[in-house]
Amino acid sequence: MPLATSNSTRISKRFAALRESGELGIVAYITAGDPTLDATHKFVLALADAGADVIELGIPFSDPLADGPTIQRASERALKAGTTLAQVIDLVREIRKSSEVPMVLFSYYNPVLQLGLEKFASTAATAGADGVLITDLTPEEADDYRQVLAAHHLDTIFLGAPTSTDDRLAKIATASSGFLYLISRTGVTGAKDALPDDLPALLRRARNVTQLPIAVGFGISLPGHVSVLGGLADAAVVGSSLVSEIEKATAANPTPAAIDAAATGLAVRMRSLKEAARHGLSRREVAP
């Protein structure tokens, strides 16, 4: 069911600015509530100040099938700390007091259904969220979801994969707004040393079916990945390597000093990624 997409969300505006400057965007994923919600607040501001273009806040879930071990452990820590979807939405509201960075709620569908679709959309929009990505919701099952979110001016982001046919990619793109998230490879999330050889072909297929910005995720972790993607995609999604940075600093003992160290580490990593995005080997030319 076609729905009009919003051209006025923070996500759309950020991608328009990136396109104008010829710069690859960086979408940063972290798990909300790992190790605490207050820590997540600090991490989001550190990433935004260091240049992250969009923040994905992962809603911790007990059965995160699409996630690799790093993000699974982060979800376990966040759930153990008592993190809920409602609390993450409240966190978005607090972050909005000091930052306009675009924010996406990244979740499995069960927590959304438990909260209630209308309540979820209205509270998320009022809090200042810009979009939602539900990892286990397909376009065929998403008519009600898309209608409710569109009514609250929230972007609906769906996942395309290497296994998606051209017709399937077109259907996923039609259901999406804000940007199209392309999974670079089959399998679960996790940092990798190299990008898949067939990724350029997947991006070409996606370009043929949508005018939306395309963000590539799964396995993106190094400035070299970002440099190469600059001539191919509109954004790189970096997740597991950031979550690992938090884990290394805080998992053993999440003291205030450890949380500060994690925030510093995230900022350093983000600056190196943005440097590659701005000056990468394949930085796209801007039409005069």
VENLINDA-V637270 format. One record per residue. N is the residue number from 1. PHI is phi in radians with two decimals (999 if undefined). BURIAL is I if it has 24 or more other ideal C-beta (glycine too) atoms within 12 Angstrom, else O. D_CENTER is the distance of its C-alpha to the mean C-alpha in Angstrom with 2 decimals. Layout:
n & phi & burial & d_center
N & PHI & BURIAL & D_CENTER
N & PHI & BURIAL & D_CENTER
//
This chain:
n & phi & burial & d_center
1 & 999 & O & 24.38
2 & -1.12 & O & 23.34
3 & -2.29 & I & 21.95
4 & -1.17 & O & 21.78
5 & -1.62 & I & 18.42
6 & -1.45 & I & 17.99
7 & -1.85 & O & 18.57
8 & -2.11 & O & 18.48
9 & -1.31 & I & 15.09
10 & -1.02 & I & 13.64
11 & -1.09 & I & 10.90
12 & -1.07 & I & 13.92
13 & -1.14 & I & 15.92
14 & -1.15 & I & 13.64
15 & -1.18 & I & 13.44
16 & -1.12 & O & 17.17
17 & -1.16 & O & 17.91
18 & -1.12 & I & 16.23
19 & -1.09 & I & 18.22
20 & -1.11 & O & 21.32
21 & -1.59 & O & 21.17
22 & 1.27 & O & 20.32
23 & -1.88 & I & 17.50
24 & -1.27 & I & 14.42
25 & -1.48 & I & 11.23
26 & -2.09 & I & 9.03
27 & -1.75 & I & 5.29
28 & -1.84 & I & 5.80
29 & -1.81 & I & 5.07
30 & -2.41 & I & 8.41
31 & -1.51 & I & 10.51
32 & -1.16 & I & 12.23
33 & 1.59 & I & 15.95
34 & -1.85 & I & 16.23
35 & -1.53 & I & 18.99
36 & -2.54 & I & 19.38
37 & -1.20 & I & 17.75
38 & -1.08 & I & 19.73
39 & -1.13 & I & 18.35
40 & -1.03 & I & 14.71
41 & -0.98 & I & 15.95
42 & -1.11 & I & 17.45
43 & -1.15 & I & 14.51
44 & -1.07 & I & 12.27
45 & -1.15 & I & 15.31
46 & -1.13 & I & 16.01
47 & -1.16 & I & 12.71
48 & -1.12 & I & 13.09
49 & -1.12 & O & 16.74
50 & -1.49 & I & 16.21
51 & 2.08 & I & 14.36
52 & -1.03 & I & 10.56
53 & -1.55 & I & 9.92
54 & -2.46 & I & 6.75
55 & -1.92 & I & 5.78
56 & -1.76 & I & 3.67
57 & -1.71 & I & 7.11
58 & -1.31 & I & 8.19
59 & -1.47 & I & 11.51
60 & -1.09 & I & 14.08
61 & -2.43 & I & 16.03
62 & -1.30 & O & 19.34
63 & -2.37 & O & 18.90
64 & -1.39 & I & 15.43
65 & -1.10 & O & 16.75
66 & -1.48 & I & 13.80
67 & -1.80 & I & 13.16
68 & -1.37 & I & 15.46
69 & -1.04 & O & 17.81
70 & -1.09 & I & 15.85
71 & -1.32 & I & 13.17
72 & -1.04 & I & 16.07
73 & -1.12 & I & 18.12
74 & -1.11 & I & 15.62
75 & -1.10 & I & 15.56
76 & -1.08 & I & 19.33
77 & -1.13 & I & 19.76
78 & -1.17 & I & 17.79
79 & -1.14 & I & 19.79
80 & -1.08 & O & 22.92
81 & -1.39 & I & 22.35
82 & 1.59 & O & 22.38
83 & -1.18 & I & 18.87
84 & -2.17 & I & 18.56
85 & -1.04 & I & 16.28
86 & -1.05 & I & 18.80
87 & -1.18 & I & 18.62
88 & -1.16 & I & 14.87
89 & -1.10 & I & 15.56
90 & -1.08 & I & 18.45
91 & -1.10 & I & 16.39
92 & -0.99 & I & 14.37
93 & -1.05 & O & 17.92
94 & -1.19 & I & 19.07
95 & -1.08 & I & 16.38
96 & -1.10 & I & 17.30
97 & -1.21 & O & 20.79
98 & -2.37 & O & 19.99
99 & -2.61 & I & 16.82
100 & -1.88 & O & 15.61
101 & -1.05 & I & 12.19
102 & -1.03 & I & 9.90
103 & -2.25 & I & 8.04
104 & -2.05 & I & 6.18
105 & -1.52 & I & 7.90
106 & -1.94 & I & 6.80
107 & -2.57 & I & 10.38
108 & -1.45 & I & 13.33
109 & -1.33 & I & 15.86
110 & -0.98 & O & 18.64
111 & -1.05 & I & 17.67
112 & -1.16 & I & 17.17
113 & -1.11 & O & 20.55
114 & -1.11 & O & 22.15
115 & -1.29 & I & 21.35
116 & 1.85 & O & 22.38
117 & -1.07 & I & 20.45
118 & -1.14 & O & 22.24
119 & -1.10 & O & 22.08
120 & -1.02 & I & 18.36
121 & -1.13 & I & 17.74
122 & -1.18 & O & 20.41
123 & -1.25 & I & 19.53
124 & -1.13 & I & 15.80
125 & -1.16 & I & 16.89
126 & -1.11 & O & 19.74
127 & -1.22 & I & 17.76
128 & 2.00 & I & 15.65
129 & -1.21 & I & 12.30
130 & -1.95 & I & 11.32
131 & -2.80 & I & 9.56
132 & -2.42 & I & 9.08
133 & -2.17 & I & 7.86
134 & -1.86 & I & 10.83
135 & -1.19 & I & 11.05
136 & -1.96 & I & 14.83
137 & -1.95 & I & 15.78
138 & -1.63 & O & 17.43
139 & -0.99 & I & 18.39
140 & -1.11 & O & 21.99
141 & -1.85 & O & 21.49
142 & -1.97 & I & 19.27
143 & -1.02 & O & 21.92
144 & -1.09 & O & 22.43
145 & -1.00 & I & 18.78
146 & -1.15 & I & 18.14
147 & -1.12 & O & 21.35
148 & -1.16 & I & 20.74
149 & -1.16 & I & 17.28
150 & -1.08 & I & 18.74
151 & -1.10 & O & 21.67
152 & -1.83 & I & 19.58
153 & 1.05 & I & 17.79
154 & -1.80 & I & 14.29
155 & -1.22 & I & 12.24
156 & -1.93 & I & 11.91
157 & -1.89 & I & 9.33
158 & -2.07 & I & 10.94
159 & -1.79 & I & 10.98
160 & -1.89 & I & 13.78
161 & -2.34 & I & 15.49
162 & -1.02 & I & 18.47
163 & -1.46 & O & 20.66
164 & -1.26 & I & 20.00
165 & -1.26 & O & 23.16
166 & -1.06 & O & 23.36
167 & -1.09 & O & 24.28
168 & -1.16 & O & 21.38
169 & -1.05 & I & 18.89
170 & -1.11 & I & 20.72
171 & -1.15 & O & 20.45
172 & -1.12 & I & 16.68
173 & -1.15 & I & 16.38
174 & -1.11 & I & 18.91
175 & -1.39 & I & 17.03
176 & -1.66 & I & 13.82
177 & -2.50 & I & 13.45
178 & 1.54 & I & 11.27
179 & -2.81 & I & 10.11
180 & -1.74 & I & 10.68
181 & -1.70 & I & 8.41
182 & -1.75 & I & 11.15
183 & -1.36 & I & 11.68
184 & -1.26 & I & 13.96
185 & -2.73 & I & 16.35
186 & -1.32 & O & 17.64
187 & 1.89 & O & 17.38
188 & -1.80 & O & 14.95
189 & -1.14 & I & 12.26
190 & 2.66 & I & 14.00
191 & -1.19 & I & 14.98
192 & -2.29 & I & 17.61
193 & -1.39 & O & 20.28
194 & -2.38 & O & 20.23
195 & -1.44 & I & 18.33
196 & -1.10 & I & 19.90
197 & -1.13 & O & 22.96
198 & -1.60 & O & 22.18
199 & -1.10 & I & 18.78
200 & -1.00 & O & 20.58
201 & -1.15 & O & 22.35
202 & -1.09 & I & 19.28
203 & -1.15 & I & 17.86
204 & -1.09 & O & 21.34
205 & -1.09 & I & 21.47
206 & -1.17 & I & 18.27
207 & -1.06 & I & 19.67
208 & -1.26 & O & 22.80
209 & -2.07 & I & 21.39
210 & -2.66 & I & 19.02
211 & -1.73 & O & 18.98
212 & -1.16 & I & 15.31
213 & -1.04 & I & 13.17
214 & -2.03 & I & 11.84
215 & -1.91 & I & 8.79
216 & -1.92 & I & 9.82
217 & -2.36 & I & 8.45
218 & 1.35 & I & 10.69
219 & 1.58 & I & 13.28
220 & -1.56 & I & 12.10
221 & -2.55 & I & 13.55
222 & -2.00 & I & 16.47
223 & -0.97 & I & 17.49
224 & -1.10 & O & 19.53
225 & -1.07 & I & 16.67
226 & -1.10 & I & 15.22
227 & -1.03 & I & 18.80
228 & -1.18 & I & 19.41
229 & -1.18 & I & 16.32
230 & -0.98 & I & 17.45
231 & -1.64 & O & 20.06
232 & -2.10 & I & 18.17
233 & -1.95 & I & 14.62
234 & -1.74 & I & 13.14
235 & -2.76 & I & 10.08
236 & -1.94 & I & 9.24
237 & -1.75 & I & 6.14
238 & -2.04 & I & 7.87
239 & -2.32 & I & 7.86
240 & -1.03 & I & 11.38
241 & -1.19 & I & 13.31
242 & -1.28 & I & 11.97
243 & -1.09 & I & 12.61
244 & -1.12 & I & 15.90
245 & -1.05 & I & 16.80
246 & -1.16 & I & 16.70
247 & -1.07 & I & 18.63
248 & -1.05 & O & 21.25
249 & -1.48 & I & 22.02
250 & -2.14 & I & 22.03
251 & -1.09 & I & 22.51
252 & -1.26 & O & 26.26
253 & -2.81 & O & 26.95
254 & -1.36 & I & 24.39
255 & -1.31 & O & 26.84
256 & -0.97 & O & 26.08
257 & -1.15 & O & 26.92
258 & -1.17 & I & 24.52
259 & -1.14 & I & 21.64
260 & -1.08 & O & 22.73
261 & -1.12 & I & 22.85
262 & -1.12 & I & 19.29
263 & -1.07 & I & 18.15
264 & -1.13 & O & 20.37
265 & -1.10 & I & 19.09
266 & -1.10 & I & 15.44
267 & -1.12 & I & 16.78
268 & -1.08 & I & 18.96
269 & -1.12 & I & 16.37
270 & -1.14 & I & 14.10
271 & -1.11 & I & 17.33
272 & -1.19 & I & 18.29
273 & -1.19 & I & 15.14
274 & -1.20 & I & 15.65
275 & -1.07 & O & 19.31
276 & -1.14 & I & 18.72
277 & -1.17 & I & 16.63
278 & -1.46 & I & 19.51
279 & -2.30 & O & 22.34
280 & -1.19 & I & 21.28
281 & -1.09 & O & 23.83
282 & -2.00 & I & 22.43
283 & -1.00 & O & 21.52
284 & -1.29 & I & 22.13
285 & -1.40 & O & 25.20
286 & -1.69 & O & 25.19
287 & -1.13 & O & 27.81
288 & -1.19 & O & 30.66
//
